[in-house]
């Protein structure tokens, strides 16, 4: 499917990156970190949410890819920061 023009002109300036994709992958990773047995299902759900943005006409594929990268990197950064803070707190 080819992306179609959105209804709002403001999206021309706010579609990049996809916040839906970033949020979905960040939550899926955090969930999977706590419940690794559901990792596949969580990431599949996030992938579905991300991919659905293109046929909806809400985002271009590059918007989605950037959102996925930002969400993944953000979750990794927050997890590492939390581990460092907790390590300092426990000592």
C-alpha positions as CSV (number, residue, x, y, z in Angstrom):
1,X,0.0,0.0,0.0
2,X,1.1,3.5,-0.8
3,X,0.9,6.1,2.0
4,X,-1.9,8.5,1.5
5,X,-2.1,12.1,2.5
6,X,-3.4,12.7,6.0
7,X,-6.3,14.8,7.0
8,X,-4.4,17.3,9.0
9,X,-1.9,19.7,7.6
10,X,-0.1,19.8,10.9
11,X,1.0,16.1,10.4
12,X,3.3,17.3,7.6
13,X,5.5,18.8,10.3
14,X,4.9,16.3,13.1
15,X,4.9,12.8,11.6
16,X,8.6,12.2,12.2
17,X,9.3,10.1,14.2
18,X,6.4,7.8,15.0
19,X,5.5,8.1,18.7
20,X,3.2,5.1,18.4
21,X,6.1,3.0,17.3
22,X,8.5,4.4,19.9
23,X,6.1,3.9,22.7
24,X,5.0,0.4,21.6
25,X,8.6,-1.0,21.3
26,X,9.7,0.6,24.6
27,X,6.8,-0.9,26.5
28,X,7.2,-4.2,24.8
29,X,10.9,-4.4,25.7
30,X,10.3,-3.4,29.3
31,X,7.5,-6.0,29.6
32,X,9.7,-8.6,28.0
33,X,12.6,-7.8,30.3
34,X,10.3,-8.7,33.3
35,X,8.5,-11.6,31.7
36,X,10.9,-13.1,29.1
37,X,8.5,-15.9,28.3
38,X,6.2,-13.4,26.6
39,X,9.0,-11.6,24.7
40,X,7.9,-12.8,21.3
41,X,4.2,-11.9,21.8
42,X,5.1,-8.5,23.2
43,X,7.5,-7.6,20.3
44,X,5.0,-8.9,17.8
45,X,2.3,-6.7,19.2
46,X,4.7,-3.7,19.1
47,X,5.6,-4.6,15.5
48,X,1.9,-4.7,14.5
49,X,1.3,-1.3,16.1
50,X,4.3,0.1,14.3
51,X,3.6,-1.4,10.9
52,X,-0.1,-0.3,11.1
53,X,0.9,3.3,11.0
54,X,1.8,3.2,7.3
55,X,-1.4,2.0,5.8
56,X,-3.3,4.2,8.2
57,X,-1.6,7.1,6.5
58,X,-0.3,8.4,9.8
59,X,3.4,7.8,9.0
60,X,5.9,7.0,6.3
61,X,8.0,3.9,6.7
62,X,11.0,6.1,7.7
63,X,8.9,7.7,10.5
64,X,8.1,4.2,11.8
65,X,11.8,3.0,11.6
66,X,13.0,6.1,13.4
67,X,10.3,5.6,16.1
68,X,11.3,2.0,16.6
69,X,15.0,2.9,17.0
70,X,14.2,5.8,19.4
71,X,11.9,3.5,21.5
72,X,14.4,0.7,21.7
73,X,17.3,3.0,22.6
74,X,15.2,4.9,25.2
75,X,14.2,1.7,26.9
76,X,17.8,0.4,27.0
77,X,18.9,3.8,28.4
78,X,16.2,3.9,31.1
79,X,16.9,0.3,32.1
80,X,20.6,0.9,32.5
81,X,20.1,4.1,34.4
82,X,17.6,2.4,36.7
83,X,20.1,-0.5,37.4
84,X,22.9,2.0,38.2
85,X,20.6,4.0,40.6
86,X,19.4,0.8,42.3
87,X,23.0,-0.4,42.6
88,X,24.0,2.8,44.3
89,X,21.0,2.7,46.5
90,X,21.7,-0.9,47.7
91,X,25.3,-0.2,48.5
